[in-house]
Amino acid sequence: MAEYDFKYKIVVIGDPAVGKTTLMLQYTEKKFKELYIPTVGVQVSVKNVLITQDDRSVRVGLYIWDIAGQVKFAKIRKLFYEGANAFIIVYDLTDKDTFINSSRWYKDISDILGKENIHGVLVGNKKDLTEKREISQNSGQLLADKMGLLFFETSAKTGENVDKLFMNIANNIYENFNKKIDMED
């Protein structure tokens, strides 16, 4: 018997060194690694969660794909997007260039997956580095609104908002899946 009732694929994208891998590790293993080691290609982690809605509980397997941000992986990156139920665009709150590049990441994934029927979130990471912050929360929210995405600020180091982010995504995918089933009935 499967460990889950549903399986969802979430892709995590953004510039190198914004904290994609550490965000994923904080969520799946409650670990933080200070040392930066670039992801080569893709790294996949799985976390089983329980979603309870309308007095019904379902087990969901979240397959989280941490996709390399380096330019040399651009051509193969698009293959990893296919079949995604949701995406997370991560930028570094202490690096304005990564924030500016979020629009490029949004165009990249939207061109492959389309803008309909997929849940997307813009995430400003490294919230714990308050003294080095370059991007305001308001700027992040405005960009997310412009792209039609939800917005979170997280700290992969402290774990702030990390569980909330991923559970929000899992719940939204499940809700959208049930709406599709209800419309087909």
TIFI-310992 format. One line per field, with one value per residue (C-alpha): x, y, z. Coordinates in nm, 3 decimals, always signed. Example, Ala and Ser with C-alpha at 12.3 -4.5 7.8 and 13.67 -1.06 7.14 Angstrom:
TIFI-310992
px [+1.230 / +1.367]
py [-0.450 / -0.106]
pz [+0.780 / +0.714]
end
This chain:
TIFI-310992
px [+0.000 / +0.130 / +0.241 / +0.018 / -0.315 / -0.182 / +0.159 / +0.244 / +0.550 / +0.682 / +0.974 / +1.196 / +1.377 / +1.581 / +1.932 / +2.228 / +2.292 / +1.947 / +1.884 / +1.674 / +1.852 / +1.861 / +1.491 / +1.412 / +1.640 / +1.484 / +1.140 / +1.215 / +1.484 / +1.477 / +1.845 / +2.040 / +2.377 / +2.582 / +2.825 / +2.713 / +2.744 / +2.577 / +2.312 / +2.416 / +2.111 / +1.839 / +1.797 / +1.468 / +1.340 / +1.015 / +0.801 / +0.472 / +0.210 / -0.146 / -0.404 / -0.736 / -1.023 / -1.397 / -1.361 / -1.150 / -0.782 / -0.559 / -0.194 / +0.007 / +0.358 / +0.533 / +0.811 / +1.021 / +1.257 / +1.543 / +1.654 / +2.000 / +2.005 / +2.327 / +2.295 / +2.468 / +2.164 / +1.906 / +1.837 / +1.780 / +1.602 / +1.289 / +1.261 / +1.242 / +0.947 / +0.718 / +0.445 / +0.483 / +0.176 / +0.336 / +0.647 / +0.841 / +1.058 / +1.316 / +1.518 / +1.764 / +1.636 / +1.996 / +2.067 / +1.871 / +1.986 / +1.821 / +1.496 / +1.515 / +1.585 / +1.266 / +1.071 / +1.295 / +1.239 / +0.864 / +0.871 / +1.089 / +0.851 / +0.532 / +0.647 / +0.672 / +0.383 / +0.143 / -0.019 / -0.339 / -0.399 / -0.064 / +0.007 / +0.302 / +0.470 / +0.734 / +0.963 / +1.205 / +1.455 / +1.719 / +1.476 / +1.705 / +1.972 / +1.783 / +2.090 / +2.182 / +1.831 / +1.800 / +1.440 / +1.140 / +0.847 / +0.624 / +0.839 / +0.820 / +0.443 / +0.399 / +0.602 / +0.412 / +0.081 / +0.197 / +0.281 / -0.038 / +0.158 / +0.133 / +0.416 / +0.614 / +0.929 / +1.124 / +1.441 / +1.585 / +1.827 / +1.570 / +1.283 / +1.057 / +0.754 / +0.909 / +0.647 / +0.373 / +0.496 / +0.497 / +0.168 / +0.004 / +0.119 / +0.003 / -0.340 / -0.381 / -0.291 / -0.535 / -0.814 / -0.759 / -0.752 / -1.086 / -1.240 / -1.145 / -1.300 / -1.620 / -1.643 / -1.604 / -1.883]
py [+0.000 / +0.349 / +0.584 / +0.855 / +0.909 / +1.179 / +1.277 / +1.640 / +1.775 / +2.112 / +2.275 / +2.522 / +2.769 / +3.087 / +3.222 / +3.031 / +3.081 / +3.218 / +2.927 / +2.686 / +2.377 / +2.498 / +2.586 / +2.235 / +2.074 / +2.283 / +2.161 / +1.795 / +1.725 / +2.023 / +2.085 / +2.392 / +2.379 / +2.699 / +2.588 / +2.668 / +2.375 / +2.439 / +2.194 / +2.007 / +1.953 / +1.863 / +1.729 / +1.568 / +1.530 / +1.377 / +1.465 / +1.298 / +1.529 / +1.497 / +1.739 / +1.772 / +1.950 / +1.913 / +1.645 / +1.434 / +1.356 / +1.258 / +1.161 / +1.357 / +1.287 / +1.615 / +1.561 / +1.874 / +1.933 / +2.170 / +2.280 / +2.423 / +2.796 / +2.817 / +2.935 / +2.622 / +2.415 / +2.635 / +2.392 / +2.086 / +2.280 / +2.302 / +1.922 / +1.923 / +2.166 / +1.923 / +1.769 / +2.022 / +2.096 / +2.403 / +2.615 / +2.830 / +3.116 / +3.200 / +3.520 / +3.640 / +3.933 / +4.056 / +4.058 / +4.295 / +4.122 / +3.793 / +3.983 / +4.149 / +3.810 / +3.664 / +3.805 / +3.611 / +3.291 / +3.352 / +3.394 / +3.082 / +2.856 / +3.020 / +2.963 / +2.589 / +2.526 / +2.803 / +3.034 / +2.836 / +2.557 / +2.578 / +2.714 / +2.954 / +3.129 / +3.401 / +3.360 / +3.611 / +3.398 / +3.483 / +3.686 / +3.634 / +3.861 / +4.180 / +4.406 / +4.306 / +4.328 / +4.506 / +4.418 / +4.539 / +4.311 / +4.556 / +4.527 / +4.149 / +4.155 / +4.399 / +4.177 / +3.867 / +4.046 / +4.156 / +3.794 / +3.658 / +3.457 / +3.416 / +3.568 / +3.451 / +3.564 / +3.279 / +3.195 / +2.856 / +2.906 / +2.960 / +2.778 / +3.084 / +3.036 / +2.730 / +2.476 / +2.733 / +2.786 / +2.419 / +2.336 / +2.630 / +2.489 / +2.135 / +2.261 / +2.479 / +2.198 / +1.966 / +2.226 / +2.286 / +1.910 / +1.866 / +2.158 / +1.988 / +1.661 / +1.839 / +2.016 / +1.685 / +1.515]
pz [+0.000 / -0.089 / +0.186 / +0.039 / -0.135 / -0.368 / -0.500 / -0.583 / -0.760 / -0.645 / -0.826 / -0.644 / -0.870 / -0.848 / -0.880 / -0.734 / -0.359 / -0.269 / -0.031 / -0.238 / -0.106 / +0.253 / +0.237 / +0.118 / +0.381 / +0.658 / +0.553 / +0.488 / +0.749 / +0.990 / +0.905 / +0.805 / +0.629 / +0.637 / +0.366 / +0.010 / -0.228 / -0.565 / -0.679 / -0.991 / -1.213 / -0.966 / -0.615 / -0.515 / -0.158 / -0.039 / +0.257 / +0.347 / +0.499 / +0.619 / +0.482 / +0.660 / +0.486 / +0.518 / +0.788 / +0.553 / +0.592 / +0.303 / +0.294 / +0.041 / -0.082 / -0.164 / -0.418 / -0.395 / -0.686 / -0.608 / -0.955 / -1.019 / -1.083 / -1.283 / -1.643 / -1.777 / -1.667 / -1.847 / -2.132 / -1.916 / -1.643 / -1.854 / -1.860 / -1.481 / -1.484 / -1.666 / -1.455 / -1.172 / -0.962 / -0.806 / -0.816 / -0.575 / -0.699 / -0.432 / -0.407 / -0.144 / +0.066 / +0.094 / -0.282 / -0.506 / -0.827 / -0.723 / -0.663 / -1.006 / -1.166 / -1.012 / -1.309 / -1.548 / -1.348 / -1.359 / -1.738 / -1.772 / -1.583 / -1.716 / -2.074 / -2.000 / -1.760 / -1.855 / -1.605 / -1.552 / -1.302 / -1.127 / -0.784 / -0.762 / -0.472 / -0.460 / -0.158 / -0.010 / +0.184 / +0.448 / +0.658 / +0.959 / +0.803 / +0.893 / +0.898 / +0.540 / +0.397 / +0.058 / -0.041 / +0.159 / +0.234 / +0.047 / -0.270 / -0.254 / -0.208 / -0.498 / -0.733 / -0.624 / -0.682 / -1.028 / -1.115 / -0.956 / -0.698 / -0.324 / -0.122 / +0.180 / +0.355 / +0.511 / +0.693 / +0.604 / +0.893 / +1.170 / +0.999 / +1.011 / +0.779 / +0.608 / +0.722 / +0.663 / +0.305 / +0.207 / +0.385 / +0.208 / -0.124 / -0.041 / +0.070 / -0.240 / -0.477 / -0.300 / -0.310 / -0.682 / -0.747 / -0.567 / -0.758 / -1.086 / -0.970 / -0.860 / -1.198 / -1.384 / -1.185]
end
